[in-house]
Amino acid sequence: MTVAALHAVIKGTGSALPRNRVSNAELAAKVDTTDEWITERTGIKFRHIAEPDETTSSLAIEASRNALQAANMAAADIDLIILATATPDQTFPASATIVQHALGCNGGVAFDVAAVCSGFLYAFSVAESMIRAGSARNALVIGAETFSRILDWEDRTTCVLFGDGAGAVVLSGEVGTRGALATKLHADGQHNELLYVDGGPSTTGTVGKLRMKGREVFRHAVTNLTSVLHEVLAEAELTAADVDWVVPHQANARIIEATAKKLGLDPNKVVLTVDQHANTSAASVPLALDVAVRDGRIKAGDVIVIEAMGGGFTWGASVIRI
């Protein structure tokens, strides 16, 4: 007898942002920059910066509770938590275990994934695979960051680009046509020096600060994202015309626009939140997804594509039927 295949279906989304919302004008009062300079190069107008009492795990906990509420599920239903982050609360234990304890669903599987801006894609793929394999029934997949803690606030070319936040989705195994249709992930470690943090427990014994060569990263991002989007659509046996919405990593409006143009995507089908949240690294895709679900743009049955590229380089994309 043939057993029907399980798919990991998105049952609910949630997000969380720090209380402190900082405009370009406010940032320009402290950093040698202007609203015009930031807007023209990135499309960013605002970002949220965590206060001392706000951490990666506290934002992840709030986003998770919102996702659970949207899914009409209890924390006790969750048996897998994967948290994508490059800014964990501690070197160890995993921040996912802090989230697990706060939600009150101890005993299941909980761990962090480190793939920087692609982290949510990697975490989503792992959770989806575990659900299909029967290793988990219901999963929380979270992207959460407090990138403000690793920024060099004297480097105006990087500090203006990032913000803090969290996004989460609840995945459940179901039989049917919904869920992930195809996922493609990649990494290429030769480009470490283009986007990295200059510290770590094993090297400097410090957290370090973010360093980036923006022009080179831009070029690789457009090339890699265009390639992986072609690849994942081919795997799903779809074309760009079949996609209802693209939810990209919110790094830079110019990267998003250039990638959409190369793919021939209708810009009106691209979810853009970078102007309000800046680059929140692993949090940006689930954060943008939650915005578009809650404002009614993304509906049940829609085919969406999520994509991201981050330090490493790591990059990937997934086609999902909501």
Phi and psi in degrees as a GROMACS rama.xvg file:
@    title "Ramachandran Plot"
@    xaxis  label "Phi"
@    yaxis  label "Psi"
@TYPE xy
-79.1567  130.763  THR-2
-94.199  127.166  VAL-3
-63.3041  138.392  ALA-4
-73.7538  140.335  ALA-5
-85.6096  144.561  LEU-6
-123.566  147.781  HIS-7
-87.0185  108.87  ALA-8
-102.323  134.687  VAL-9
-74.375  115.559  ILE-10
-98.8792  -20.6789  LYS-11
-169.26  152.326  GLY-12
-126.499  155.678  THR-13
-155.719  160.606  GLY-14
-150.378  168.57  SER-15
-153.773  142.773  ALA-16
-131.555  145.698  LEU-17
-59.3068  158.18  PRO-18
-66.0335  -34.1045  ARG-19
-83.9211  108.416  ASN-20
-101.597  123.109  ARG-21
-116.082  123.659  VAL-22
-83.9988  165.845  SER-23
-59.3878  -39.537  ASN-24
-63.0324  -41.3768  ALA-25
-65.159  -39.4917  GLU-26
-66.6175  -37.9123  LEU-27
-64.5033  -21.0034  ALA-28
-73.945  -15.6438  ALA-29
-116.977  -22.2861  LYS-30
-123.664  148.111  VAL-31
-73.9784  81.3645  ASP-32
-157.362  177.776  THR-33
-139.38  159.717  THR-34
-58.3419  -42.3506  ASP-35
-63.2585  -42.813  GLU-36
-62.0706  -46.4188  TRP-37
-66.5997  -47.0123  ILE-38
-62.7221  -45.2321  THR-39
-62.7365  -39.025  GLU-40
-89.2668  -22.6367  ARG-41
-131.288  -24.6851  THR-42
82.9512  0.182631  GLY-43
-80.8418  135.29  ILE-44
-117.201  -32.5459  LYS-45
-140.362  160.822  PHE-46
-151.563  157.834  ARG-47
-107.282  133.327  HIS-48
-117.709  126.212  ILE-49
-65.8002  137.684  ALA-50
-79.3029  166.656  GLU-51
-55.5061  -30.4819  PRO-52
-88.2456  3.01403  ASP-53
-108.575  129.705  GLU-54
-127.935  172.773  THR-55
-57.2493  -43.9822  THR-56
-69.7693  -36.9067  SER-57
-66.604  -37.2024  SER-58
-68.0498  -39.9335  LEU-59
-63.7555  -38.6725  ALA-60
-64.0476  -45.235  ILE-61
-64.1463  -44.1781  GLU-62
-62.5267  -39.2801  ALA-63
-65.6383  -43.0075  SER-64
-62.6894  -38.8232  ARG-65
-66.6239  -37.9273  ASN-66
-67.6558  -41.3933  ALA-67
-62.755  -41.2476  LEU-68
-62.6621  -42.8879  GLN-69
-64.3525  -33.2737  ALA-70
-83.0987  -6.56798  ALA-71
56.8397  44.8916  ASN-72
-126.995  155.655  MET-73
-95.9492  155.348  ALA-74
-58.4511  -31.5623  ALA-75
-63.4452  -19.2761  ALA-76
-76.6676  -15.8222  ASP-77
-85.9288  127.158  ILE-78
-119.762  8.10875  ASP-79
-150.53  128.633  LEU-80
-128.04  122.707  ILE-81
-122.631  121.526  ILE-82
-112.011  117.566  LEU-83
-90.6394  122.675  ALA-84
-161.504  148.679  THR-85
-107.866  -0.83238  ALA-86
-130.805  65.3714  THR-87
-67.722  160.523  PRO-88
-60.6311  -41.4959  ASP-89
-136.484  160.578  GLN-90
-58.7154  -43.526  THR-91
-154.925  155.699  PHE-92
-75.7078  174.14  PRO-93
-59.2992  139.022  ALA-94
-62.9462  -23.6285  SER-95
-59.7726  -32.1625  ALA-96
-73.2435  -29.4914  THR-97
-66.6471  -43.1473  ILE-98
-62.391  -45.4517  VAL-99
-56.5188  -47.9192  GLN-100
-65.3899  -41.2674  HIS-101
-64.3749  -34.9069  ALA-102
-78.2428  -21.4136  LEU-103
83.7711  32.7396  GLY-104
-122.195  43.6418  CYS-105
-61.272  149.748  ASN-106
111.465  -22.5312  GLY-107
-85.317  -165.082  GLY-108
-89.38  135.46  VAL-109
-149.478  125.598  ALA-110
-157.632  163.615  PHE-111
-97.4988  155.592  ASP-112
-124.87  133.855  VAL-113
-115.444  100.49  ALA-114
-140.516  23.5422  ALA-115
53.7686  -126.491  VAL-116
-66.8452  -22.3363  CYS-117
-87.8895  2.08698  SER-118
-55.7513  -42.1639  GLY-119
-64.9586  -38.5397  PHE-120
-61.6473  -44.9122  LEU-121
-63.5314  -45.9802  TYR-122
-63.624  -42.1487  ALA-123
-60.1193  -43.2417  PHE-124
-64.2871  -41.6652  SER-125
-64.6539  -46.3885  VAL-126
-62.7373  -42.8097  ALA-127
-62.094  -41.4306  GLU-128
-65.2344  -41.3849  SER-129
-66.8765  -36.4504  MET-130
-68.1931  -44.6169  ILE-131
-62.6682  -33.3754  ARG-132
-80.3382  -8.45205  ALA-133
85.609  10.1215  GLY-134
-80.9768  -13.7025  SER-135
-149.569  152.751  ALA-136
-102.019  -49.9238  ARG-137
-131.872  130.301  ASN-138
-125.547  146.599  ALA-139
-103.614  120.5  LEU-140
-113.064  122.682  VAL-141
-126.573  141.919  ILE-142
-119.099  124.364  GLY-143
-146.151  137.874  ALA-144
-147.268  147.101  GLU-145
-124.768  69.311  THR-146
-64.5034  -21.1296  PHE-147
-59.8988  -22.3031  SER-148
-77.5444  -15.5231  ARG-149
-117.927  15.9631  ILE-150
-90.1573  145.941  LEU-151
-91.7372  104.188  ASP-152
-73.5692  0.416143  TRP-153
-99.2898  -4.68047  GLU-154
-100.606  95.4975  ASP-155
-68.5868  -18.5925  ARG-156
-76.8771  -19.8554  THR-157
-113.982  -38.0599  THR-158
-65.8731  -23.2256  CYS-159
-78.3016  -11.4294  VAL-160
-88.9049  -20.6804  LEU-161
-115.91  156.371  PHE-162
-145.918  178.335  GLY-163
-110.971  153.96  ASP-164
166.683  -179.723  GLY-165
-151.403  149.293  ALA-166
-141.117  152.289  GLY-167
-147.636  151.847  ALA-168
-131.286  148.662  VAL-169
-100.295  125.055  VAL-170
-110.969  139.154  LEU-171
-134.118  146.798  SER-172
-77.9553  126.328  GLY-173
-140.947  154.309  GLU-174
-95.0908  133.571  VAL-175
149.512  -158.481  GLY-176
-100.894  -6.29877  THR-177
-84.1722  163.843  ARG-178
109.585  -170.55  GLY-179
-70.6409  127.749  ALA-180
-94.778  -30.6834  LEU-181
-166.377  146.672  ALA-182
-141.15  137.672  THR-183
-132.041  129.388  LYS-184
-126.15  147.658  LEU-185
-143.916  162.869  HIS-186
-152.416  149.617  ALA-187
-146.987  100.576  ASP-188
-75.0177  -2.2125  GLY-189
-74.282  -10.2946  GLN-190
-104.709  25.2804  HIS-191
-50.9642  -42.0195  ASN-192
-73.1433  -7.59597  GLU-193
-84.862  -26.0098  LEU-194
-156.967  108.213  LEU-195
-161.116  172.696  TYR-196
-112.472  131.388  VAL-197
-86.2524  47.0035  ASP-198
-168.433  170.786  GLY-199
168.193  159.615  GLY-200
-56.2905  -37.8324  PRO-201
-86.5403  -12.2662  SER-202
-112.127  -62.9725  THR-203
-106.666  -14.0562  THR-204
72.419  13.4632  GLY-205
-127.216  168.585  THR-206
-72.2178  -41.8415  VAL-207
85.3102  175.957  GLY-208
-124.002  153.74  LYS-209
-70.8915  136.83  LEU-210
-129.852  137.521  ARG-211
-149.867  139.326  MET-212
-101.643  92.5667  LYS-213
-58.312  -42.4777  GLY-214
-64.5093  -43.3787  ARG-215
-67.4209  -39.9675  GLU-216
-62.4025  -41.6871  VAL-217
-56.7335  -47.9519  PHE-218
-62.4835  -46.7118  ARG-219
-64.6776  -38.0311  HIS-220
-61.5427  -48.8615  ALA-221
-62.4614  -44.5819  VAL-222
-64.5752  -49.8952  THR-223
-68.5699  -40.3013  ASN-224
-70.033  -39.4249  LEU-225
-60.5212  -44.2858  THR-226
-63.5368  -47.3259  SER-227
-71.2203  -28.9589  VAL-228
-68.7087  -41.8131  LEU-229
-58.9025  -43.5962  HIS-230
-63.3747  -46.1237  GLU-231
-73.5415  -34.716  VAL-232
-66.1927  -39.0684  LEU-233
-63.7708  -41.1991  ALA-234
-61.7757  -37.869  GLU-235
-83.241  -2.33059  ALA-236
58.2615  45.6069  GLU-237
-128.027  165.95  LEU-238
-117.92  171.993  THR-239
-58.471  -29.917  ALA-240
-67.8188  -21.3558  ALA-241
-82.7361  -10.4464  ASP-242
-87.3307  127.819  VAL-243
-81.5849  -40.0665  ASP-244
-147.183  142.21  TRP-245
-108.724  127.946  VAL-246
-114.601  91.9906  VAL-247
-87.4848  162.198  PRO-248
-58.8271  129.57  HIS-249
-90.7843  72.6607  GLN-250
-94.3015  -44.6696  ALA-251
-163.353  127.999  ASN-252
-60.0579  -32.9164  ALA-253
-69.7099  -36.7774  ARG-254
-64.2766  -45.7251  ILE-255
-61.1838  -45.2177  ILE-256
-66.4997  -41.3731  GLU-257
-65.9944  -39.9764  ALA-258
-66.2234  -44.2037  THR-259
-61.1125  -39.995  ALA-260
-65.6551  -42.3441  LYS-261
-63.7702  -31.5378  LYS-262
-88.0571  -9.22797  LEU-263
72.5313  29.7248  GLY-264
-84.3355  142.481  LEU-265
-67.3415  119.298  ASP-266
-59.5325  -22.1119  PRO-267
-73.1981  -8.90897  ASN-268
-100.133  6.75026  LYS-269
-104.343  123.831  VAL-270
-78.8128  123.087  VAL-271
-124.01  116.345  LEU-272
-126.74  1.03799  THR-273
-59.2468  -27.9256  VAL-274
-65.0868  -29.5795  ASP-275
-97.4793  -25.7086  GLN-276
-123.395  -9.50626  HIS-277
59.6174  -163.06  ALA-278
-87.5258  111.32  ASN-279
-103.687  24.0477  THR-280
53.3231  -125.57  SER-281
-62.062  -18.7249  ALA-282
-82.4776  -14.9546  ALA-283
-68.5831  -40.1939  SER-284
-67.6786  -52.2817  VAL-285
-66.4246  -29.1677  PRO-286
-66.034  -47.2293  LEU-287
-65.22  -38.2726  ALA-288
-61.6396  -44.2343  LEU-289
-63.6735  -40.4646  ASP-290
-58.1908  -47.0253  VAL-291
-73.0556  -29.6126  ALA-292
-71.6017  -44.0788  VAL-293
-73.5554  -26.7219  ARG-294
-88.6142  1.42531  ASP-295
92.2057  -2.12153  GLY-296
-66.7366  -48.9665  ARG-297
-92.5291  125.293  ILE-298
-124.671  163.359  LYS-299
-56.0283  133.669  ALA-300
96.9561  -15.9993  GLY-301
-68.1532  146.543  ASP-302
-97.2124  121.165  VAL-303
-120.506  156.757  ILE-304
-121.729  128.481  VAL-305
-110.228  142.238  ILE-306
-151.245  154.761  GLU-307
-163.274  155.922  ALA-308
-138.708  139.204  MET-309
-144.577  -177.46  GLY-310
-55.1162  145.367  GLY-311
142.359  -53.5619  GLY-312
-70.2763  147.462  PHE-313
-122.748  147.429  THR-314
-158.589  161.785  TRP-315
-178.555  173.862  GLY-316
-154.812  153.886  ALA-317
-140.958  139.324  SER-318
-102.377  127.123  VAL-319
-133.229  135.673  ILE-320
-96.6247  117.579  ARG-321
